[in-house]
Amino acid sequence: METDKNLDGQAMLLAELRAIREQLARLELRVDALAGKGAPAEAVIKTFVDGLDEGLGGGIPRGHVVMLGGPSGTMKTSLALYIMQRNRAEDVRGIYVTLEESRESLLKTMTRLGIGTDEDFIVDIGKLRMEHESAEEPRDWLQILKDYLSRRLEKGKLDLVVIDPLNSLYALAGIKDPRKDLFHFFAFLRGIGVTSILIMEAEAEDRFFPNHEDYLADGVLTLDFPKNEVGELSPRLRCVKMRHTEHSREPFRLTFGNGRFAADPWSAKADSNPAR
């Protein structure tokens, strides 16, 4: 019995130490931002992920093209929907272009996350593909998307665009040279002044961007599910690249609770592992 009490006490102490480390790490990032290392609020699109914006120096610089890559099931869509909806609540206007997952499925995800069911920002290309077989015929879908975004901008303000997933656009457009075509597409997105998050389904856990999309992008965020020493799976978020920022290069543990995403330093989790 005495041994069990000692073990329980050690577990509580480790949990307290972990919480303290995470709080200190977040405070360090906030101090850096307050010290002037972060970008002005009007110059960035916030992710509203606790800990991540501080790690990016305030958020994603406006006008950036950002890749969000990872294997299936790593919460890429959930994270992108969260970023979109939280920004819309702050009058940052945006649209979410879904190429495969249905509008109804995305709304269910939003309901599960507790972030509302506002659907007027969802552009369901997948529905068009289902209703019109001719939409599957080879055509210049990159140009179609460019034309749509240009027309959308004529109607009013547009700050943020999510495309989910970019892989599907390759297939629809019959792209033969992704690097060349994406160079021009990314230049178009920058030229119209929107901030873009392009979701990429990784072909393998260690191959996030098969066509070197990360070289062309201004920012790169990756998600994966590494196992720790005791076999636990936790979403790991990395900012591999974010031009024009002094971003953190340390990995984060991504969590969701009470309607909010949070990014805690991965090292704090690893250090608190009793198996280490």
N, C-alpha and C positions, 0 to 999 in steps of 0.2 A: 504493500500500500504506500509505504514511504517513497519507494522508487517511482510509482505512478505520479505521486504529487510533485516529485522533483522534475519529472518529464513534462508535466503540465506547466510547471513554473517556467521551465526553459522555453517551452513553446510560446508562452505569453510574452516572455522577454524578447524572443526573436521577432515576434509580430510587432511589438512596440518599437524595436530598433528599426525594423523595415519601414514602418510608418514615419519615423523621424527622418530616416535617410531620404525618403521620397519627398517629404516636406522641405528638407534642406535643399535638395536638388531643384525643386520648383522655385524656391526663394532665390537661389543663385541665378536662375534664368531671368526671373523678374527684375532682380537688381541690375543685371546686364542691360535689360531693356530700358529701365529707368535711367541708367547712366548714359544713355544716348546711343547705345549700340543698335537699337531697334529703329525701324523705319516709321515715319509719321503715319498715323492711323489712316489718313486719306489716301496714302500711297500703296496700301495693301488691301487684299481680300483676306479677312480673317477666316480661319477654319473653325473657330469656336471649340476646338478640342483643348481642354485644360492641359497645359504643359507644352503642347505642340507649337502654339503661336509664339510662346516665349522662346522656344527652341529655334524658331524661324526668324527671330528678331522682330516679331510683330504680326507676321502672316505671310501670305504669298504676294509678292510684288505684282501690282496691277499690270495687265498686259502679258503676263507670263503664260507660256504653254507648258503645262505640268503633266507628266506621265504618272499614273497611279497603277502600279503593276503588282501582280501576285497570282498564285494558284487559285483555283476555284475554292470558294468557301472561306476566304480570308477577310470577308466583310468589306470588300472594296465598294460595292454598290451601296451598302448601308452607310458607309462613311461619306460617300459622295452625296447621297440624298440628305444626310444630316447637314453637311456643309452648305448645300444649296438652300435648304429650308431655313436654317438659322440666318443666312444672309438675306433671304427674302423678308424675313421678319424685321431686318434692319434697313429695309428699302434698297437693298442691293438686288437689282433685277436680274433674273437669269432663267435659262431654259435647260432642261434635261432631255437630251436626245437618246432614246433607247432604241437599239437596233434589233434586239432579240427578246428581252424580257418584256412582258406585256405591261400596259398601264395598270391593270388590275393587280398584278403581282407586286408592282412597285408601291401601290397604295397600301397593300397589306403589310409590306415591309415598314412603311412609314407609320402605320397604325401600331405595329408591334413595338417600334422604337418610341412611340408616344410623341411624335413630332408633327401630328396633324395629318390631314388627308387632302390638302390643297393640291389639285391636279392640273390647274391651268398652265403650269410650267412644263408639263411632260409632253414631249413630242414623240409619239409612238410610231416609229417607222416600221416596226415589226407588224403592227396591225395592217398597215398598207400592204406589206408583203403577203399577209394572209388573205386579204380581201381581193387582191389583184395579182393573179399569177404572172402577168406581164412584168410586174415589178421585179421579178427574179431574173429577167433577161439582162444580159450584159449591157451596161450603160454607164455613163460618167457620173457615178453617184457622188464623187468628190465635188464636181461642178454643181450638181443638184443641191448639195448641202451648202455650198458657198452661196448659191442664189437664194436659198431659203433664208440664211442668216442675214444676207444683205437686205432682203425684203423686210425681215423682222426688225432690223435696225431702223428702217424707214418709218416704222410705226411707233417707235419710242425707244427709250433707254434700254440698253442691254449690257450688263457688266460681266456676267459669268455664264459660261457654257460648259456643260458636261456631255461627253460622248461616250456611250457605254454599249458594247466594247469596241475598241478600234479594230480588233481582229476581224469583226464582222464586216466593217467597212471595206477592208481589203478584199473580202470575197465578193461583196456586192459590186464593187467598182472594177473587179477583175484586174487589180493592180499587179503589174509585172515587175516594176522597179520601185519598191516601197520607199527606199531612201530618197530617190529623186522626187517622187510624187509628194511625199510627206514634207520635204523641204519647202515646196511651194505652198502646200496646204497650211503648214505652220506659219509661213510668212503671211499668208492671207489672214489667219486668225490674229496675228499681232497687228496687222495693218488696220483691221476694223476696231482695234482697241479693246477687245474683250479679254478677260482672263479665262483660260481654258483648262479643264481637267479631263484628260483622255484616259479612260480605263483600259488596261491591257491584261487579258487573260494569259498568264504565263504558260508556256508549253511544257515546262518542267520546273521543279522547285528551284533549280539553280540557273534557269535560263529565262529571265524575265522579259527581255527585249530582243527577240531573234533577229530583227532587222536594224539593230542599232538605233532604235527610236530614242534611246536615252542620250545619244550624242546630239541629236537635233533639238531636243527639248530644252527649255530654260530651267525646268525643275524636274526632279525624279523622286517619287515616294514609292517605297516597296513595302509589301506586307507578306509575311510568311508565318508558318506555324512550327517553329523549332521545338524539340522536346528538351526539357531540362534533365538533370541527373536522375530524377525520380519518375521520369516518363510523363510529366504533365505537359499539356499543350497550351501555350498562351500566344495570342496574336502579337507578333513583333513588327513594329513600324520603324522604318529607317528613312531619313532624308539623305539620300545619296548625293543630291545635287540641288542647289537653288541659287541661280546666278544673282549677283548683286546683293547678297546677304551674307552675314556672318553666322550661318546656321550651325546648329549642333550636329556633330557627326556621330553622336552616340545613339544606339538603338533605344527605342521606347517600348514599353509593354502597354498595348492598347486595351482599354477596358471600357465597358458601357454600363451605366447604372443611373437610375433616377432621371432618365431622359437626356443624359449627357455622356459624351465620349471624354475620356481622359487618357493622357499619355504620360506614364511614369517612367523614370529612367530604368532601363533593363538591368543595369548593374546593381541597383538597390534590391531587385528581386533575387538576383543570383547570389548576392552576398548574404542574404537572409536564409538561404537554403541550408537546412541542417545537414544535408548530405555532402556539402562541400568541405 
